[in-house]
């Protein structure tokens, strides 16, 4: 196999890594660069292919924990998701079940039970897009 093919394979893997950001494909790119070097030094195609597989596999296995740590989902919830379960005060009733509520000093659009009036406290039960969905508080809460 020609050295340019290995270099092209390496570039493709590194380009795909930049697009996907998985911290996985880059190791195949490095393996292809090692194979390109072996090709330049005159090694047999079987040695080049074996080096490609071995180098890629060793790099993947040796950096697995690190890759998982840096690519995992963030543990912090979005601001709106953190509000679920909190209490809000109805500051303005708009119409029917729509209102403006205040939570921790911030005003949010909300869907409230129809029998709730301004000044009453409701619990945030879920979120629909950017609108808080609330429920009436039981007397025991």
N, C-alpha and C positions, 0 to 999 in steps of 0.2 A: 504494500500500500504506500502511496506517495506521502511525503511529509505534509504536503499542503492539505490533503484530506484530513489528517489528524488535527492540523491547526484549524481547519474549517469546523470540524466536529467540536473542538474545544470552544471556539467562538460561539457556536450555536448553543452549547450547553450553558455557557456563561451569560449569553444574552437571555436565554429562557429563565435563568435564575434571577436576573434583574427584573424580568416581567412578573414572575410568580412570587418571588421573595420567600422561598420555602427553606432556604439554607440546606438544600439537598442536591440540586443539579450542579452546583459549583464544583463538587467533588469529581463528577464525571468530566467536567471541563479540565480540571487539573490532571486527572488520569489521562486524558487525551493529549495534553501538553507533554506529559512524561513519555507517552508513546511516540509523539513527534520527535522528541529528543533521541529516543532509542532508534527511531528510523534514521535520523541524521547520523547516528553513530554506526549504522550499518547492521543492526540486529535484524533477525528473521521476523517475518510478519506474525508468527505464532508467539514469539517472545513479546512483541509489541502489544498484541491483543491480550495476552496473559497479564502483562504489566498494567494495561488499562483497567482490566477487571480487578486485579489485586489492589492497586493503588486506590481506585475509587471505593472499593469495599472497605479497606482499612480506614480511609478517611471518614467514611460514613459512620462506621461503627465507633470510631474513636471520638467523634464529635457529636454523637447522638444526644447525650444529656444536655450539652451546651445548646444545641439547636432547638431542643424542646423548650428549654428555659427562655430563649430569646424570641421564639416565635409563638408562644402560647397566647391565648386570649387574655386581655387585661382583666385583672381581678376586680377592679373598681367598676361599679355599675355607672351608667349614665345618670346625670343629676335627676332626671325625671323618674328613673327606676328606683332610686333611693327613697323617693317619697312614698312609695307603696307602704301602707300600714300606718302612716303618720296621720295626724289630725290637722284639719284646715278649718278656717273660719270663713263663712260666707260673707263677703263684703258688698256684693251687688248681685241682685237677681235680675237676669236679663229677660227671659221669657221661658215659659213652661219649665223644662228641666235644665236649662242652661243658666250658668252663673259665673261670677268671678269669685275665686276663693283666694285666701292668703295663707301661705305655708312658709314658716321661717322667714317672714318679711318679704316674700316674693309673691306676686299676684299671678294666678294661673286661670285659664279657662277651664271650666269643669262642667260635668253633667252631675246634677244633684237630684235626690228624690224630690218629687213635686211638692211634698208637704213641708219642706224645709224653708225657713225664712231667713232674711238677712240677720247676721249676728250669731246664728246657730253654728255649732261645730259638727263637722262630718268627718268620717274616716275615708282615706283614699284607698280604694280597693284594687284599682288597676289603672292602666293608661291606654288610651286609644289615640295613637299618633302623638299629638302634643296636648291632648285634652285629658285632664284627670277625670276618672270615673270614681264617684264617691258613693258612700252608703250612709244611712242613718245610724247613729250610735245607739246601741241598746242602753237601757237604764243602768245595767250592771257595769258598763265600761267606764 
